[in-house]
């Protein structure tokens, strides 16, 4: 009995001497201030407490918002046994003792146990694991309180078995209510003393407490207990006393917790969002809380690469220089370079185009063939034996120090990993890059038009597309020269409207797109296959500069009748010359020309077929062939000559243009090139459904019988280069004035 009396007396003494914040803890939900989002009438948690059906809970929130108080209110309402531990002081031994006691209560008396663990995140992983089986089998009902994010600091298994409630910082009106309660409560507060707090002092205490009830009540207690009463016995708290009692706002910040990561996240997002004021605020918050400036500079260096990037390459230099200056000066003067770096990042142009590296990494992990192209390999070690490095084109030897050639592995040709933005440094170079990228892709398609006997009307096969890409590596500069000659004498107007005919490649549209920037460019597609290819090419251009694609003459006729073109031009191949309705086609196109319309067309005709090329390079010697093979060779040479030297197609085109109202002039020249003879090239000639093979089959049984022999000859000379001669015809036209 004596022990009980002493114990009761000690409890009363501790209660009288407890801090004001502890004495004023609410004892029931009606006294609880704030957290209406989870505790208002009808809310789930309030209903669960009233019904004594509280399950496992994790209460998460900043200090001084009522987590421990809420747990004590639950203890007052429950019929279960309520125990509590503080994770800062307790260990596995104390935890096991609570578990054993809870198990005995359940087995002997059927009494549930609620275990409240304050600062539960302070338990290490092993201690949290020790709780798991007893929480899982219902021996314990856990209520944990933590200032850290439970998803990061609490065992995932415990989180998954608990309901998480997040408590928010108290609003100003909630803190004012607590302040008035402390002044009016005669049992636990200062209601039995004459204490007055001016409105300015109350506002200051509430403002600096920053949503923390404990901070507010501690400041009030310090002010009251340290201020002598005046003559009439009243303790008067004015603004000056309030400022002394709570001189600095408590900055919620833990270098390893939520506040740390949330604040740096807000800082980086403010830089990314170009808000210098917000950036300075979050920077000041971190500095005031004691964050390591080296950590802040590290994050700004990352932002300079991730969020500014090539829009302003100097950003990285500025941040690095400011970091170096900080190391020389230290705090407090180091605040200047710290702020300078943050303001520079917030105010400069932004781009995240450097994330293209992750697309490239993904491609590296995904692509099956990543061989270095032969012409890019090191020629110093085994170039003589394997031909490594041969065919490499030195960019500085070409105009503008650039030449279109293959740099990616063959399987990845056409991939675009970097997408430059429109801002700053990279924005000034964006158009040139996109033009070169499109030129490389478009020039690949042009390799077909240099060898019309290779053209197929069927779907392209992957290995044949790769052949086109290899042609690009060799023919890029030559095709750029043809492009220059096509448009050479044309005086562009910024407002020109341009119609591209023979629409298979974007290459011929690049000059009009650049020159007629205030006009428009349309491309006439002869087939759905041509349109699909062009759509793939134009995706590399800025959407505002992409040409309009028209589905043949039908698409042209659907344009507004007032839509006239000042320039009509392009490169034509053999399919364009072989149109059945040539007059109707060019009459429809020409009707869309303006009165001052200008015409520029380029037609390229090969002069050697595969048999003639083998003969020209000396790989076939007629005198060494059997008589039957010699007859077949003669037949092939005659057929190729007939197909390639037939000038009737170009003559018919010129006649159709003149009838459509064009006054024409022409320019002719020849060009020699070499084709690497490999299996894809052989298949483009002799594969099933290929144009050359179809012409052989259509020329009769004797001609068709030549195909196996020609294939054998070609395969016997793989790895060599075959000559090819191209005849170019450039037609220039002006509208005839009748």
C-alpha positions in Angstrom: 0.0 0.0 0.0 2.8 2.4 0.9 4.5 1.7 -2.5 1.2 2.5 -4.2 0.8 5.8 -2.2 4.4 6.8 -3.1 3.8 5.8 -6.7 0.6 7.9 -6.9 2.3 10.8 -5.3 5.2 10.6 -7.8 2.8 10.5 -10.7 1.1 13.7 -9.4 4.5 15.4 -8.9 5.7 14.5 -12.4 2.4 15.7 -13.9 2.7 19.1 -12.1 6.3 19.5 -13.2 5.8 18.1 -16.8 6.3 20.6 -19.6 3.2 22.6 -20.7 3.0 20.7 -24.0 2.8 17.4 -22.1 0.3 18.6 -19.6 -2.0 20.0 -22.3 -2.2 16.8 -24.3 -5.9 16.1 -25.3 -7.5 13.2 -23.5 -10.2 12.5 -26.0 -11.0 13.1 -29.7 -13.2 16.1 -28.9 -10.2 17.9 -27.5 -7.9 17.0 -30.3 -7.0 20.0 -32.5 -6.4 19.7 -36.2 -6.2 16.7 -38.6 -9.7 17.0 -39.7 -8.8 15.1 -42.9 -8.6 11.8 -40.9 -10.4 12.6 -37.6 -13.4 14.6 -38.5 -16.9 13.2 -37.8 -17.6 10.2 -40.0 -13.9 9.6 -41.0 -12.6 6.1 -40.9 -10.0 6.5 -38.1 -12.5 8.3 -35.8 -15.1 5.5 -36.4 -12.5 2.8 -35.7 -11.4 4.5 -32.5 -14.9 4.9 -31.3 -15.7 1.3 -32.1 -12.5 0.0 -30.5 -11.6 -1.6 -33.8 -8.3 -0.1 -34.4 -6.0 -2.3 -36.4 -2.3 -2.0 -37.1 -1.6 1.7 -37.7 1.4 3.7 -38.8 1.1 7.4 -38.0 3.4 9.5 -40.2 4.0 13.2 -39.9 6.3 16.0 -38.8 7.0 16.7 -35.1 4.4 18.4 -32.9 1.3 17.4 -34.9 -0.3 14.9 -32.5 1.0 11.4 -33.3 1.8 10.4 -29.8 -1.3 12.2 -28.5 -3.5 10.3 -30.9 -2.0 7.0 -29.7 -2.7 8.0 -26.0 -6.3 8.8 -27.0 -6.6 5.4 -28.5 -5.3 3.9 -25.3 -8.0 5.8 -23.3 -10.8 4.4 -25.6 -9.7 0.8 -26.0 -10.7 -2.2 -23.9 -7.4 -3.8 -25.0 -4.3 -3.6 -22.9 -2.2 -0.7 -24.1 1.6 -0.8 -23.8 4.2 1.7 -25.2 7.8 1.7 -26.1 10.2 4.3 -27.4 12.4 3.0 -30.2 15.2 5.3 -29.1 15.5 3.6 -25.7 14.1 0.1 -26.3 15.8 -2.9 -27.9 15.1 -6.5 -28.8 15.1 -7.5 -25.1 12.3 -5.0 -24.2 10.4 -5.9 -27.4 10.5 -9.6 -26.5 9.3 -8.9 -23.0 6.2 -7.0 -24.4 5.5 -9.9 -26.8 5.7 -12.5 -24.1 3.4 -10.5 -21.9 0.9 -9.9 -24.7 0.9 -13.7 -25.5 0.2 -14.5 -21.9 -2.7 -12.0 -21.7 -4.2 -13.4 -24.8 -3.9 -17.0 -23.7 -5.0 -16.6 -20.1 -7.5 -13.8 -20.3 -8.4 -13.4 -24.0 -7.2 -9.8 -23.8 -5.8 -8.1 -26.8 -2.7 -6.0 -26.6 -2.0 -2.7 -28.5 1.7 -1.9 -28.6 2.5 1.7 -29.4 6.1 2.3 -30.6 7.2 5.9 -30.8 9.8 6.8 -33.4 9.4 3.3 -34.9 11.8 4.1 -37.7 14.6 4.1 -35.1 14.3 0.3 -34.9 16.8 -1.3 -37.1 15.8 -4.0 -39.6 16.4 -6.9 -37.2 14.2 -5.3 -34.5 11.4 -4.6 -37.0 11.7 -8.2 -38.2 11.2 -9.4 -34.6 7.8 -7.7 -34.5 6.5 -9.2 -37.8 5.4 -12.7 -36.7 3.4 -11.4 -33.7 1.8 -8.6 -35.7 0.9 -11.2 -38.4 -0.7 -13.7 -36.1 -2.6 -11.1 -34.1 -0.8 -11.4 -30.8 0.0 -7.7 -31.0 -1.8 -4.8 -32.6 0.9 -2.3 -33.6 0.6 1.5 -33.6 3.8 3.1 -34.8 4.6 6.8 -34.9 7.3 8.1 -37.2 8.5 11.4 -38.6 10.0 9.6 -41.6 8.4 8.1 -44.7 7.3 4.6 -43.7 7.7 3.3 -47.2 11.5 3.9 -46.9 12.2 3.6 -43.2 9.8 0.8 -42.0 10.0 -2.9 -42.9 7.9 -3.4 -46.1 6.1 -6.4 -44.5 5.0 -4.2 -41.6 3.9 -1.5 -43.9 1.8 -3.9 -46.0 0.0 -5.2 -42.8 -0.7 -1.7 -41.5 -3.0 1.2 -42.4 -1.0 4.4 -43.0 -2.3 7.8 -41.9 -0.4 10.9 -42.6 -0.7 13.8 -40.2 -0.2 17.3 -41.6 1.4 20.3 -39.9 -1.2 22.3 -38.0 -2.9 25.3 -39.5 -2.5 28.8 -37.9 -6.0 28.7 -36.6 -5.4 25.4 -34.9 -2.3 26.8 -33.2 -4.3 29.9 -32.0 -6.9 27.5 -30.5 -4.1 25.7 -28.6 -2.7 29.0 -27.4 -6.1 30.1 -26.0 -6.6 26.7 -24.4 -3.2 27.0 -22.7 -4.1 30.4 -21.3 -7.6 29.5 -20.2 -7.1 25.9 -18.8 -6.8 26.4 -15.0 -6.0 22.7 -14.3 -3.2 22.1 -16.8 -2.4 25.5 -18.2 -2.3 29.1 -17.0 -6.0 29.7 -16.4 -5.3 30.1 -12.7 -2.8 32.9 -13.4 -3.1 36.3 -14.8 -1.4 36.0 -18.2 -2.1 38.2 -21.2 -0.6 37.8 -24.6 -0.8 40.7 -27.1 -2.2 40.0 -30.6 1.2 40.7 -32.1 2.9 38.3 -29.8 0.4 35.6 -30.4 0.8 36.0 -34.2 4.5 35.8 -33.9 4.5 32.7 -31.8 2.0 31.0 -34.2 4.0 32.0 -37.3 7.4 30.9 -36.1 6.0 27.7 -34.6 5.4 26.7 -38.3 2.6 24.1 -37.6 4.4 22.5 -34.6 2.2 22.6 -31.5 5.0 21.5 -29.2 7.2 24.3 -30.4 4.4 26.8 -29.8 3.6 25.6 -26.2 7.3 25.4 -25.3 7.8 29.0 -26.4 4.7 30.2 -24.4 5.9 28.3 -21.3 9.3 29.9 -21.6 7.8 33.4 -22.0 5.4 33.0 -19.0 7.9 31.4 -16.6 10.7 33.8 -17.4 8.7 37.1 -17.4 8.0 38.7 -14.0 4.5 39.9 -13.2 3.8 43.7 -13.3 2.4 45.8 -10.4 -1.1 44.3 -10.7 0.2 40.7 -10.8 -0.3 40.2 -14.5 2.3 38.5 -16.7 2.2 40.4 -19.9 3.7 38.8 -23.1 4.3 41.4 -25.8 6.0 41.1 -29.1 9.5 41.7 -27.8 9.2 38.9 -25.2 7.6 36.5 -27.8 10.6 37.2 -30.2 13.0 36.3 -27.4 11.1 33.1 -26.5 11.1 31.7 -30.0 13.8 33.5 -32.0 14.1 31.2 -35.0 11.7 29.1 -36.9 12.2 25.4 -36.5 13.3 24.2 -39.9 12.0 20.7 -40.5 15.0 19.0 -42.0 16.7 15.7 -41.5 19.7 15.0 -43.7 18.7 11.4 -44.1 14.9 11.7 -44.1 11.9 12.9 -46.0 12.5 16.6 -45.5 16.0 16.3 -46.9 14.8 14.6 -50.1 11.6 16.6 -50.4 13.5 19.9 -50.1 16.3 19.0 -52.6 13.5 17.8 -54.9 11.7 21.1 -54.7 15.0 22.9 -55.3 15.8 21.0 -58.4 12.3 21.2 -59.8 12.4 25.0 -59.2 15.6 25.2 -61.3 14.1 23.0 -64.0 11.0 25.2 -64.0 13.0 28.4 -64.3 11.7 30.0 -61.1 14.7 31.8 -59.5 12.6 33.0 -56.5 11.6 29.5 -55.5 15.1 28.2 -56.2 16.6 30.8 -53.8 14.0 29.9 -51.1 14.6 26.2 -51.2 18.4 26.9 -51.3 18.1 29.1 -48.2 16.1 26.4 -46.4 18.8 23.9 -47.0 21.6 26.2 -46.0 19.7 27.3 -42.9 19.1 23.7 -41.9 22.8 22.9 -42.2 22.8 21.0 -45.4 26.3 20.3 -46.8 26.9 22.8 -49.6 29.0 20.2 -51.5 25.8 18.1 -51.8 23.9 21.1 -53.2 26.7 21.8 -55.7 26.7 18.1 -56.7 23.0 18.2 -57.4 23.4 21.5 -59.4 26.1 19.9 -61.5 23.6 17.0 -62.3 20.9 19.6 -63.1 23.4 21.4 -65.5 23.7 18.2 -67.5 20.2 16.9 -67.2 17.9 19.9 -67.3 20.1 22.6 -69.0 22.3 20.4 -71.1 23.3 21.7 -74.6 20.8 24.5 -74.5 23.6 26.2 -72.6 26.9 24.2 -72.4 28.3 27.0 -70.2 26.0 26.0 -67.3 28.3 23.2 -66.4 31.3 25.5 -66.4 29.5 28.1 -64.3 28.4 25.6 -61.6 31.9 24.0 -61.5 33.5 27.5 -61.2 31.1 28.5 -58.4 31.8 25.2 -56.6 35.5 25.9 -56.8 35.0 29.5 -55.5 33.0 28.1 -52.6 35.9 25.8 -51.6 38.2 28.9 -51.5 35.9 31.1 -49.5 33.7 28.9 -47.3 30.6 30.2 -45.4 29.2 32.8 -45.0 30.8 34.5 -48.1 30.4 31.2 -50.0 26.6 32.0 -50.2 27.4 34.3 -53.1 28.8 31.6 -55.5 26.1 29.2 -54.2 23.3 31.6 -55.1 25.0 32.6 -58.4 25.1 29.0 -59.6 21.4 28.4 -58.6 20.3 31.6 -60.3 22.2 30.9 -63.5 20.6 27.5 -63.7 17.1 28.8 -63.0 17.4 31.6 -65.6 19.2 30.0 -68.5 17.7 28.1 -71.5 16.6 24.5 -70.7 16.9 21.2 -72.6 16.9 17.5 -71.5 18.2 16.2 -74.8 21.1 14.5 -73.1 18.7 11.8 -71.9 19.4 10.4 -75.4 22.2 8.5 -73.8 19.6 6.2 -72.1 18.0 5.4 -75.5 21.5 4.5 -76.8 22.1 2.3 -73.7 18.8 0.6 -74.3 19.7 0.0 -77.9 23.1 -1.4 -76.9 21.4 -3.9 -74.6 18.7 -4.8 -77.2 20.5 -4.9 -80.6 21.9 -8.2 -81.6 24.5 -7.1 -84.2 26.7 -4.3 -83.1 29.7 -4.8 -85.4 31.9 -1.7 -86.1 31.5 -0.9 -89.8 34.6 -2.0 -91.8 35.4 1.6 -92.9 35.4 2.8 -89.3 37.8 0.1 -87.9 41.4 0.8 -87.0 43.5 0.4 -90.1 46.8 0.5 -88.3 46.7 -3.1 -87.1 45.2 -5.4 -89.7 43.9 -3.1 -92.5 46.0 -4.7 -95.2 44.8 -8.2 -94.4 41.1 -7.5 -93.8 40.6 -4.2 -95.5 39.8 -2.5 -92.2 39.5 1.3 -92.6 39.2 1.2 -96.3 36.4 3.4 -97.7 36.5 5.8 -94.7 35.8 9.3 -95.9 37.7 12.0 -94.0 35.1 14.8 -93.3 37.7 17.6 -93.4 38.3 16.8 -97.0 34.8 17.8 -97.9 32.8 21.1 -98.1 31.6 22.2 -94.6 33.8 19.5 -93.1 31.0 17.0 -93.4 30.1 14.0 -95.6 27.2 11.6 -95.4 28.5 8.2 -94.5 27.6 5.3 -92.2 28.8 5.7 -88.6 26.3 3.4 -86.7 26.3 -0.4 -87.0 24.5 -1.5 -90.0 21.6 -3.0 -88.0 21.0 0.4 -86.4 21.2 2.6 -89.4 18.5 5.3 -89.3 18.3 5.3 -85.5 18.1 8.7 -83.8 19.1 8.8 -80.2 19.5 12.6 -79.7 16.6 15.0 -80.2 17.9 18.5 -79.9 15.6 21.2 -78.4 14.9 24.6 -79.9 16.5 26.6 -77.1 20.0 28.2 -76.9 23.1 26.6 -78.3 21.6 23.4 -79.5 18.6 25.2 -80.9 20.9 27.2 -83.2 22.3 24.0 -84.5 19.1 22.0 -84.6 18.0 22.7 -88.1 21.4 21.8 -89.5 21.6 18.6 -87.6 18.1 17.5 -88.6 18.9 18.4 -92.2 22.1 16.3 -92.2 20.3 13.4 -90.4 17.5 13.5 -93.0 20.0 13.8 -95.8 21.8 10.6 -94.6 18.5 8.7 -94.4 17.1 10.1 -97.7 20.3 9.6 -99.7 20.0 5.9 -98.9 16.8 5.7 -100.9 18.5 7.6 -103.7 20.9 4.7 -104.2 18.0 2.9 -105.9 17.5 5.6 -108.4 21.1 5.4 -109.5 20.5 1.8 -110.5 17.0 1.6 -111.9 17.4 -2.0 -112.9 17.4 -2.7 -109.2 14.1 -1.1 -108.4 11.4 -3.3 -107.1 7.7 -2.6 -106.8 7.3 -5.1 -104.0 8.0 -4.7 -100.3 11.7 -4.1 -99.4 13.5 -6.9 -97.6 15.7 -6.0 -94.5 18.9 -7.2 -96.1 18.3 -5.1 -99.2 17.6 -2.1 -97.0 20.9 -2.6 -95.4 22.5 -2.7 -98.8 21.0 0.8 -99.5 22.6 2.0 -96.3 26.0 0.8 -97.4 25.5 2.6 -100.7 24.8 5.8 -98.7 28.2 5.5 -97.0 29.9 5.6 -100.4 27.5 7.8 -102.4 26.5 10.4 -99.9 28.8 13.2 -101.1 28.0 12.4 -104.8 24.3 12.6 -104.1 24.8 15.9 -102.3 26.5 17.2 -105.5 23.6 16.1 -107.6 21.2 17.8 -105.3 23.3 21.0 -105.6 23.2 20.8 -109.4 19.5 20.2 -109.5 18.7 23.5 -107.8 21.9 25.4 -108.7 20.6 28.3 -110.8 17.2 28.7 -109.0 16.7 32.0 -107.2 14.5 31.1 -104.3 11.9 33.4 -102.7 11.1 32.9 -99.0 7.4 32.7 -99.9 7.8 30.1 -102.7 5.4 27.2 -102.8 7.2 24.1 -104.0 5.9 20.8 -105.4 8.4 17.9 -105.4 7.7 15.2 -108.0 9.2 11.7 -108.1 8.6 11.7 -104.3 10.7 8.9 -102.9 13.4 10.7 -101.0 13.5 13.7 -98.7 16.9 14.5 -100.1 15.6 16.7 -102.9 13.3 18.6 -100.6 16.0 19.8 -98.2 16.9 22.9 -100.3 13.3 24.0 -100.8 12.5 23.5 -97.1 15.4 25.7 -96.1 15.0 28.4 -98.8 11.1 28.7 -98.9 10.8 29.0 -95.1 7.8 31.3 -95.4 6.1 29.2 -98.2 5.3 25.5 -98.3 6.7 22.3 -99.7 4.5 19.4 -100.9 5.7 16.0 -102.2 3.8 13.9 -104.8 4.0 10.3 -103.7 3.6 7.7 -106.5 2.7 4.8 -104.2 1.8 3.9 -100.7 5.3 2.4 -100.3 6.9 5.7 -101.3 4.6 7.5 -98.8 5.6 5.1 -96.0 9.3 5.7 -96.7 8.9 9.5 -96.8 6.9 9.5 -93.5 9.8 7.7 -91.9 12.2 10.3 -93.2 10.3 13.4 -92.4 9.9 12.4 -88.7 13.5 13.5 -88.3 12.5 17.1 -89.2 10.8 19.7 -86.9 7.0 19.3 -87.3 6.7 22.9 -88.4 9.0 22.2 -91.3 7.7 18.9 -92.5 6.5 18.8 -96.1 3.0 17.9 -97.0 2.6 14.5 -98.6 0.1 14.1 -101.5 -1.2 10.7 -102.7 -0.4 11.0 -106.4 -2.3 13.3 -108.8 -5.5 12.5 -106.9 -4.1 14.1 -103.8 -2.9 17.1 -105.9 -6.4 17.7 -107.3 -7.8 17.8 -103.7 -5.9 21.0 -102.9 -7.7 24.3 -103.0 -7.8 25.5 -106.7 -6.0 28.7 -105.6 -3.0 26.7 -104.3 -0.4 27.3 -107.0 3.3 26.3 -107.0 6.1 28.7 -108.0 8.6 25.8 -108.3 8.0 22.2 -109.5 11.0 19.9 -109.4 12.6 16.7 -108.3 14.4 13.6 -109.4 12.6 11.1 -111.7 13.4 7.4 -112.1 12.4 4.9 -114.7 9.0 4.2 -113.2 8.2 7.9 -113.5 9.2 7.8 -117.2 7.1 4.7 -117.9 3.8 6.1 -116.7 0.9 4.9 -119.0 -0.9 8.3 -118.8 2.2 10.5 -119.1 0.3 13.4 -120.8 -2.5 13.4 -118.2 -0.1 13.2 -115.3 2.1 16.2 -116.4 -0.9 18.2 -117.6 -2.4 17.8 -114.1 0.9 18.7 -112.4 1.5 21.7 -114.7 -2.0 23.1 -114.2 -0.9 23.7 -110.6 2.0 25.9 -111.6 1.8 29.6 -111.1 2.1 32.0 -114.1 5.8 32.5 -113.2 6.3 28.8 -112.4 9.8 27.3 -112.8 10.6 23.6 -113.5 13.7 21.7 -112.5 13.9 17.9 -113.2 16.8 15.5 -112.9 16.8 12.1 -114.8 19.7 9.7 -114.2 20.1 6.7 -116.6 22.5 3.8 -116.0 24.5 2.8 -119.0 25.8 -0.6 -117.8 23.9 -3.7 -116.6 25.5 -6.5 -114.6 26.6 -8.5 -117.6 28.1 -5.5 -119.3 29.8 -4.4 -116.0 31.5 -7.8 -115.6 32.7 -7.6 -119.2 34.0 -4.0 -118.7 36.0 -4.8 -115.6 37.6 -7.8 -117.4 36.0 -10.5 -115.2 34.4 -12.2 -118.2 36.5 -13.1 -121.2 34.3 -14.2 -124.1 37.1 -16.1 -125.8 37.4 -18.4 -122.7 33.7 -19.2 -122.6 32.0 -22.2 -124.1 30.0 -21.4 -127.2 26.7 -21.9 -125.4 27.8 -19.5 -122.6 29.0 -17.0 -125.2 25.7 -17.0 -126.9 23.9 -16.4 -123.6 26.4 -13.5 -122.8 25.7 -11.9 -126.1 21.9 -12.2 -125.5 22.3 -10.6 -122.1 24.4 -7.7 -123.4 21.9 -7.1 -126.2 18.9 -7.1 -123.8 20.7 -4.7 -121.3 21.6 -2.4 -124.2 18.0 -2.3 -125.3 16.7 -1.6 -121.8 19.3 1.1 -120.9 19.9 2.9 -124.1 16.3 3.5 -125.1 15.9 7.3 -125.3 12.3 7.1 -126.1 11.2 7.5 -122.5 13.0 10.8 -122.0 11.9 12.0 -125.4 8.3 11.3 -124.5 8.7 13.1 -121.2 10.0 16.3 -122.9 7.2 16.2 -125.4 4.6 15.8 -122.6 6.1 18.8 -120.7 6.0 21.0 -123.8 2.4 20.1 -124.5 1.7 21.0 -120.9 3.0 24.5 -121.5 6.7 24.4 -120.6 9.5 26.0 -122.5 12.5 23.6 -121.9 16.3 23.7 -121.9 18.5 20.8 -121.0 22.0 19.9 -119.6 23.7 16.5 -119.9 26.7 15.0 -118.2 28.1 11.6 -117.3 29.4 10.2 -114.1 31.3 7.0 -113.2 31.0 5.1 -110.0 31.7 1.6 -108.6 29.4 -0.9 -107.0 30.7 -3.3 -104.4 29.6 -6.8 -105.6 28.1 -8.7 -102.7 25.2 -11.1 -102.2 22.5 -8.4 -101.5 23.4 -6.7 -104.7 23.2 -10.0 -106.6 19.8 -10.6 -105.1 18.6 -7.2 -106.1 19.4 -8.1 -109.7 18.4 -11.8 -109.8 16.1 -12.5 -106.8 12.5 -13.6 -107.4 10.3 -10.6 -108.4 13.2 -8.2 -108.9 13.0 -5.9 -111.9 16.0 -7.3 -113.8 14.8 -10.8 -113.3 11.3 -9.9 -114.4 12.6 -8.4 -117.6 14.6 -11.5 -118.3 11.5 -13.7 -117.8 9.4 -11.4 -120.0 11.9 -11.5 -122.8 11.3 -15.2 -123.5 12.5 -18.7 -122.4 16.0 -18.2 -123.8 16.5 -15.0 -121.9 15.1 -16.5 -118.7 17.5 -19.4 -119.0 20.4 -16.9 -118.8 19.6 -16.0 -115.1 21.3 -19.1 -113.5 24.5 -18.5 -115.5 24.6 -14.8 -114.7 24.2 -15.6 -111.0 27.1 -18.1 -111.2 29.3 -15.5 -112.8 28.4 -12.8 -110.3 28.9 -15.1 -107.2 32.3 -16.1 -108.6 33.4 -12.5 -108.4 31.9 -11.4 -105.1 34.1 -8.9 -103.2 35.1 -7.0 -106.3 33.8 -3.6 -107.4 31.8 -3.3 -110.6 31.9 -0.2 -112.7 28.8 1.8 -113.5 28.3 4.8 -115.8 25.4 7.2 -115.2 24.0 9.6 -117.7 22.4 12.6 -116.1 19.8 14.9 -117.8 18.7 18.1 -116.2 15.6 19.8 -117.6 14.9 23.4 -116.8 11.5 24.9 -117.7 9.7 28.2 -117.7 6.0 28.7 -118.3 5.4 29.3 -122.1 3.9 32.7 -122.8 1.4 32.2 -125.5 
